[in-house]
Amino acid sequence: MENLESMPRPEIILVADTVAREKNIDREDVFVAMEVAIQKGARSKYGIEHDIRAKIDRKTGAIALSRYREVVENDALIENEAAQMPLDKAKKIKSDVKVGDFLIDTLPPIDFGRIAAQTAKQVIMQKVREAERNKQYEEYREKIGTIVNGTVKRVEFGNVVLDIGKTEAILRRDETIAREKFKNGDRIRAYVMDVRRENKGPQIFLSRTCPEFMAKLFTQEVPEIYDGIVKIMGVARDPGSKAKIAVKAEDVTVDPVGACVGLRGIRVQAVVNELQGEKIDIVPYSDDKAQYIVSALAPAEVSKVVLDEENGRIEVVVPKEQFSAAIGRRGQNVKLASQLLGCDIDVLTEEQEQERRSNENKVRSQRFMEALDVDEMIAHLLIAEGFSSVDEIALVPLSELAEIEGFDDDVAKELQARAQDFVAKRDKEFEDKSKSLGLDDKLMSIEGLDRDMILSLAEKGVKSIDDLADLAADELIEMLGENVISQNEANKIIMAAREHWFTEEK
């Protein structure tokens, strides 16, 4: 049966418009809520097992009430007799009906009693609240990554609840700057980190300690950043104490540091005041990584920078009197510089660097003297030319060896022959030991491990890639001995050993 038009109900339109306006939600959401309420009331009258649906005319307010029955193949498939009907019976009512269609019967308008009206009201208010919460969620989700202003409503166990207009937001204790104290009524600015949908409404989480908060403050205070003339390339913070921000000008005529500092420091001071006196170093960004490192470690003066990009480490050499400034109080300066660059920084004095190079050269020299049966002078000449292992001497073109000052073709040939003999003998010994220890040949494919390391691990029970993959970085470092590899190198070796696990899973 087709739905019959009900009487116009202008009061329904009036209620929907009023609620939509007062609650600031979509008019359609109110109509849907009212339809759900009417359906619920009708089911309480006719039976909750019935599939009863209501439709309100959006122009006249007329209510159409209908019962829906789904057509299924046969009696065996019926789960709810009130809402389903087998095909053979349905065809008696409507000859062209098919499985999956609905038979629709129009129901007379119902007169809501007091209880039914109260239920309808509750459903409408519940749906209206849901619509309000959804609107708030969508509105504040768009504000993730921005700064909002709020008023302290209450403080609970160090967590600050803020009134930010239409709803509340939470500034957790660990997201507040150290020594910050808030009381009811205080005005606060904070960065919107996350917005989560929850039953009682959207939960908005704020932060005053994240690097992004400081970046947004500079964006507000520095027009050049807001306009995109100056770009923020990185931020590192020790909240409430010290921070570093790297900036770069898109226009070569603009001084990025000067733009951020402002006339008589007014711009940076506004940010410092907001961050409770946090000291801020403004670092000029450079595509030249060495120059960027020098700037990041300011105010310390740097003598030399050595980059080990393969292992993600940087070695910085400073004069002895600059060491304390480079490290900073409690290691703060070098820690912030490391965060800014995204890699570890080792700071050495010139004396420490010289001593370390001397020790490395001494060890290398001793290896050359023993392996090649040469005196100290020849060993030092090889080191001075950049040779670091016997394998390099065995494989280098003979002409390069002959070009070394003091060497001739005969000396070069003899040195390379000795190097090749040493490498062949060493490889044979390694092969024999590998077999006797039951070593997995695949260990040789792990980048970062040499033969001595592999034998050292095998003697401690690590004889296969799986044995190596089961280790933690600290265990690997301990097994190989102090100063053999760094934490970062150990992690890379173990991840390389675990790679076949992921391949097998796929």
C-alpha positions in Angstrom: 0.0 0.0 0.0 1.2 3.5 -0.7 1.5 6.1 2.1 -1.5 8.4 2.5 -0.8 12.1 3.1 -1.4 13.1 6.7 -2.7 16.4 7.9 -0.2 19.4 7.7 1.4 20.0 11.1 2.9 23.5 11.0 3.9 23.2 14.7 6.3 20.4 13.8 8.1 22.8 11.4 8.1 25.5 14.1 9.7 23.2 16.7 12.4 22.0 14.2 13.3 25.5 13.2 13.4 26.7 16.8 15.6 23.8 18.1 17.9 24.1 15.1 18.4 27.8 15.7 18.8 27.6 19.5 21.2 24.6 19.4 23.0 25.9 16.3 22.7 22.5 14.5 21.4 21.5 11.1 17.7 21.6 10.7 17.8 18.2 8.9 19.4 16.6 12.1 16.4 17.8 14.1 13.9 16.3 11.6 15.7 13.0 11.7 15.7 13.0 15.5 11.9 13.7 15.5 11.3 10.8 13.0 13.2 8.4 15.3 11.2 9.6 18.3 7.9 9.0 16.4 9.0 5.6 15.2 9.9 4.7 18.8 6.5 5.8 20.0 4.7 3.9 17.3 6.6 0.7 18.0 5.7 0.9 21.7 2.0 1.0 20.6 2.1 -1.6 17.8 4.9 -3.8 19.1 8.7 -3.3 19.1 9.1 -6.3 16.8 7.5 -4.3 13.9 9.7 -2.4 11.4 7.8 0.9 11.7 9.1 4.0 10.0 8.1 7.7 10.2 8.6 10.4 7.6 8.0 14.1 8.2 7.3 16.3 5.2 10.0 19.0 5.4 7.6 21.7 4.0 4.2 20.9 5.7 5.2 19.0 8.8 2.8 16.1 7.8 3.7 12.8 9.4 3.5 9.6 7.4 3.6 6.4 9.4 4.3 3.0 7.7 5.0 -0.6 8.5 7.7 -2.3 6.4 7.9 -6.0 5.8 10.9 -7.5 3.9 10.2 -10.2 1.3 12.4 -13.4 1.8 12.7 -16.6 -0.3 10.8 -18.9 2.1 9.6 -19.6 5.6 12.9 -21.1 6.6 14.7 -17.7 6.2 12.3 -15.8 8.4 13.9 -14.4 11.6 11.1 -12.0 12.5 7.6 -12.8 11.5 6.4 -9.2 12.2 9.0 -7.7 9.9 9.4 -10.4 7.2 7.2 -12.4 4.8 7.9 -15.4 2.5 7.7 -14.7 -1.3 4.7 -16.9 -2.0 2.5 -15.0 0.5 3.9 -11.6 -0.6 2.9 -12.4 -4.2 -0.7 -12.7 -3.1 -0.6 -9.1 -1.9 1.6 -7.7 -4.7 2.1 -9.9 -7.8 5.3 -8.3 -9.1 7.2 -8.3 -5.7 10.7 -9.8 -5.6 13.0 -11.1 -2.8 14.6 -8.2 -1.0 11.6 -5.8 -1.7 9.5 -4.4 1.1 5.7 -4.4 1.4 4.7 -1.1 2.8 1.5 -0.6 4.8 0.3 2.8 5.8 -0.6 3.2 9.5 -3.1 5.7 11.0 -1.5 8.6 12.8 -1.2 7.8 16.5 -2.1 10.0 19.4 0.9 10.1 21.7 0.0 9.5 25.4 1.9 11.2 28.2 4.6 8.5 28.5 5.0 8.2 24.7 5.3 11.9 24.4 8.0 12.0 27.2 9.9 9.2 25.5 9.7 11.1 22.2 11.0 14.2 23.9 14.0 12.2 25.4 14.8 10.7 22.0 14.7 14.1 20.3 16.9 15.7 23.0 19.4 12.7 22.8 19.6 13.1 19.0 20.0 16.8 19.3 22.8 16.4 21.8 24.5 13.8 19.4 24.2 16.3 16.6 25.7 19.0 18.8 28.6 16.8 19.7 29.2 15.8 16.1 29.2 19.4 15.1 31.6 20.3 17.9 33.9 17.4 16.9 34.0 18.4 13.3 34.6 22.1 14.2 37.5 21.4 16.6 39.0 18.6 14.5 39.7 21.3 12.0 41.6 23.3 14.7 44.2 20.5 15.3 47.6 22.2 14.7 46.3 25.7 15.8 46.5 27.8 18.9 43.3 28.3 20.9 42.5 30.7 23.8 40.7 29.5 26.9 39.8 30.3 30.5 40.7 28.0 33.4 37.5 26.4 34.6 39.1 24.0 37.2 42.4 22.3 38.0 42.2 18.5 38.8 45.4 16.8 40.0 47.5 19.2 38.0 45.4 18.7 34.8 43.9 22.0 33.7 40.3 22.1 32.3 39.8 25.1 30.0 36.6 26.7 28.7 37.4 27.4 25.1 33.9 28.6 24.1 31.4 26.0 23.1 33.1 23.1 25.0 35.9 22.2 27.4 39.5 21.2 26.6 42.1 19.4 28.7 45.7 20.6 29.3 47.4 17.6 30.9 49.9 18.2 33.7 52.7 16.8 31.5 51.8 19.2 28.7 52.3 22.3 31.0 55.5 24.2 31.3 57.4 23.4 34.5 56.7 25.8 37.4 53.5 27.0 35.7 50.6 27.5 38.1 47.1 28.2 37.1 44.0 29.3 39.0 40.3 29.6 38.0 39.7 32.4 35.6 43.3 32.6 34.2 43.5 33.1 30.4 45.7 30.6 28.6 46.9 30.0 25.1 47.7 26.4 24.0 48.2 24.2 21.0 45.5 21.8 19.9 47.3 18.4 19.7 44.4 16.0 19.3 40.6 15.8 19.2 38.9 12.5 20.0 35.2 11.5 19.6 33.8 10.2 22.9 30.3 9.5 24.2 30.1 12.6 26.4 31.4 14.9 23.6 34.6 15.6 21.8 37.7 15.4 24.0 40.2 18.2 23.1 43.8 17.8 24.2 46.1 20.8 24.4 49.8 21.3 24.9 52.1 24.1 25.9 55.3 22.0 25.8 55.3 20.7 22.2 57.7 22.3 19.7 54.7 23.1 17.4 53.3 25.5 20.0 56.5 27.6 19.9 56.4 27.5 16.0 52.8 28.7 16.0 53.7 31.5 18.4 56.4 32.7 16.1 54.0 32.5 13.2 51.6 34.8 15.1 54.3 37.3 16.1 56.4 37.4 12.9 54.5 38.6 9.8 57.3 37.3 7.5 56.7 33.7 8.8 52.9 34.1 8.5 53.4 35.3 4.8 55.8 32.5 4.0 58.8 34.7 3.4 60.6 33.1 6.3 60.2 29.3 6.9 60.6 27.5 10.2 62.9 24.5 9.4 63.0 22.9 12.8 62.2 23.4 16.5 63.8 21.8 19.6 62.6 22.5 23.1 63.4 21.9 26.7 60.1 23.4 27.9 60.4 26.3 30.2 64.2 26.3 30.1 65.7 26.6 26.6 64.8 26.2 22.9 66.3 26.4 19.5 64.4 27.3 16.3 65.9 27.1 12.8 64.7 29.6 10.2 65.3 30.1 6.5 64.4 33.0 4.2 62.9 32.3 0.9 64.0 35.8 -0.2 67.7 36.4 -0.1 67.2 40.0 0.8 65.5 39.1 4.1 67.4 38.4 7.3 65.5 35.4 8.8 67.0 35.8 12.3 66.5 39.5 12.3 62.9 39.1 11.3 62.2 36.7 14.2 64.1 38.9 16.7 62.2 42.1 15.7 63.1 45.7 16.5 64.9 45.8 19.9 63.9 42.1 20.3 60.2 42.8 20.7 59.0 39.8 18.6 61.1 37.1 20.2 60.4 38.6 23.7 56.7 38.2 23.2 57.2 34.5 22.6 59.7 34.3 25.6 57.1 35.9 27.8 54.4 33.4 26.7 56.7 30.5 27.4 57.5 31.6 31.0 61.0 33.0 30.2 62.2 30.1 28.0 65.5 31.2 26.4 65.3 30.9 22.6 68.3 30.6 20.2 67.3 31.5 16.7 69.5 29.5 14.3 70.0 30.4 10.6 69.3 27.3 8.6 71.8 26.2 5.9 71.7 23.5 3.3 75.4 23.0 4.1 75.0 20.5 6.9 78.4 21.4 8.5 77.5 25.1 8.6 74.1 24.3 10.0 75.7 22.2 12.8 78.1 25.1 13.6 75.0 27.5 13.9 73.0 25.0 15.9 75.7 24.7 18.5 76.0 28.5 19.1 77.1 30.2 21.2 80.0 27.7 21.2 82.7 28.1 18.6 83.4 25.0 16.5 86.8 24.1 15.1 85.9 21.1 13.0 82.9 19.0 12.0 83.2 15.4 10.9 80.0 13.8 9.4 79.2 10.1 9.5 75.9 10.2 7.6 75.9 6.4 7.1 75.6 5.9 10.9 73.7 9.1 11.6 76.4 10.6 13.8 78.2 13.9 13.9 81.5 14.6 15.5 82.2 18.2 16.5 85.6 19.4 17.6 85.8 22.5 19.8 88.6 24.4 21.6 89.0 23.3 25.2 87.7 26.6 26.6 84.5 26.2 24.4 83.7 22.6 25.6 81.4 23.7 28.4 79.5 26.1 26.2 79.0 23.5 23.5 77.7 20.9 25.9 75.6 23.4 27.9 74.1 23.0 31.3 73.2 19.4 31.9 74.0 18.7 28.3 71.2 20.9 27.2 72.9 22.8 24.3 74.1 19.7 22.5 70.9 17.8 23.2 68.8 20.6 21.6 71.2 20.8 18.6 70.9 17.0 18.1 67.1 17.3 18.1 67.2 20.1 15.6 69.4 18.1 13.2 67.8 14.7 13.9 71.1 12.9 14.6 73.5 12.3 17.4 76.3 14.8 18.0 79.6 13.9 19.8 81.5 16.9 21.1 85.3 16.5 21.6 88.0 19.0 22.6 90.8 19.5 20.2 93.1 17.6 22.6 90.6 14.7 22.9 90.3 14.5 19.1 94.0 14.5 18.7 94.5 11.8 21.3 91.9 9.6 19.7 93.3 10.0 16.2 96.7 9.3 17.6 95.4 6.1 19.3 93.6 5.0 16.1 96.7 5.6 14.0 98.8 3.7 16.5 96.4 0.7 16.3 96.3 0.9 12.5 100.0 1.3 12.3 100.6 -1.8 14.5 98.2 -3.8 12.2 100.1 -2.8 9.1 103.5 -3.6 10.7 102.3 -7.1 11.7 100.4 -7.9 8.6 102.8 -6.6 6.0 106.1 -7.1 8.0 107.1 -3.4 7.5 108.7 -0.8 9.7 106.8 2.0 11.5 107.8 4.6 8.9 106.1 2.7 6.0 103.1 2.0 8.1 102.7 5.8 8.8 103.1 6.6 5.1 100.2 4.2 4.3 98.1 5.8 7.0 98.9 9.3 5.8 97.8 8.3 2.3 94.4 7.3 3.7 94.7 3.5 3.9 92.8 2.1 6.8 92.9 -1.7 6.2 95.1 -4.4 4.7 92.2 -5.3 2.3 92.5 -1.8 0.7 96.2 -2.3 0.0 95.5 -5.7 -1.5 92.8 -4.4 -3.9 94.0 -0.9 -4.8 95.5 -0.4 -8.3 99.3 -0.9 -8.2 99.9 2.6 -9.7 98.3 4.3 -6.6 100.8 2.5 -4.3 103.7 3.4 -6.5 102.8 7.1 -6.5 103.3 7.3 -2.7 106.4 9.4 -1.9 109.4 7.2 -1.2 107.8 4.2 -3.0 108.7 2.8 -6.4 107.1 0.0 -8.5 109.1 -2.8 -6.8 108.1 -1.6 -3.3 104.5 -1.3 -4.4 104.5 -4.8 -5.9 106.1 -6.3 -2.8 103.6 -4.5 -0.4 100.6 -5.6 -2.4 101.8 -9.2 -2.7 102.3 -9.3 1.1 98.8 -7.8 1.6 97.2 -10.3 -0.7 99.0 -13.2 1.0 97.8 -11.9 4.4 94.2 -11.5 3.2 94.2 -15.0 1.6 95.6 -16.6 4.8 93.2 -14.7 7.0 90.2 -15.7 4.9 91.3 -19.4 5.0 91.7 -19.3 8.8 88.2 -17.6 9.1 86.7 -20.3 6.8 88.2 -23.1 8.9 87.1 -21.5 12.2 83.6 -20.9 10.7 83.2 -24.6 9.9 84.5 -25.7 13.3 82.2 -23.3 15.1 79.2 -24.1 12.9 78.7 -20.6 11.7 75.9 -19.6 9.4 77.4 -18.1 6.1 74.6 -15.5 6.0 76.2 -13.7 8.9 78.8 -12.4 6.4 76.1 -10.6 4.5 75.2 -8.4 7.5 76.5 -4.9 6.9 78.5 -3.5 9.8 80.0 -6.9 11.0 83.5 -7.8 10.1 85.2 -11.2 10.4 86.7 -10.5 13.9 83.2 -9.4 15.2 81.6 -12.6 13.8 84.1 -14.9 15.4 83.9 -13.0 18.7 80.1 -13.5 18.6 80.3 -17.1 17.6 82.5 -17.9 20.6 79.7 -16.4 22.7 77.0 -18.6 21.1 75.8 -16.3 18.4 76.2 -18.5 15.3 73.3 -17.6 13.0 71.3 -14.7 11.8 68.4 -15.7 14.1 70.7 -15.8 17.1 71.8 -12.2 16.1 68.3 -11.1 15.5 67.2 -12.2 19.0 69.8 -9.9 20.7 69.1 -6.4 22.0 71.4 -3.6 21.0 72.9 -3.4 24.5 73.7 -7.2 24.5 75.4 -6.9 21.1 77.6 -4.0 22.3 78.5 -5.9 25.5 79.5 -9.1 23.6 81.7 -7.2 21.1 83.4 -5.1 23.8 83.5 -1.5 24.7 83.9 1.2 21.9 83.7 -1.4 19.1 80.4 -0.2 17.8 77.9 2.6 18.8 74.3 2.2 19.9 73.1 3.3 16.5 75.4 0.9 14.7 74.2 -2.0 16.9 70.6 -1.2 16.2 71.3 -1.2 12.4 73.0 -4.6 12.6 70.2 -6.2 14.5 67.5 -4.7 12.2 69.4 -6.1 9.2 69.5 -9.5 10.9 65.7 -9.3 11.5 64.9 -8.3 7.9 64.3 -11.9 6.8 61.6 -12.3 9.4 59.5 -9.6 7.8 60.2 -11.1 4.3 59.0 -14.5 5.4 55.9 -13.1 7.0 55.0 -11.4 3.7 
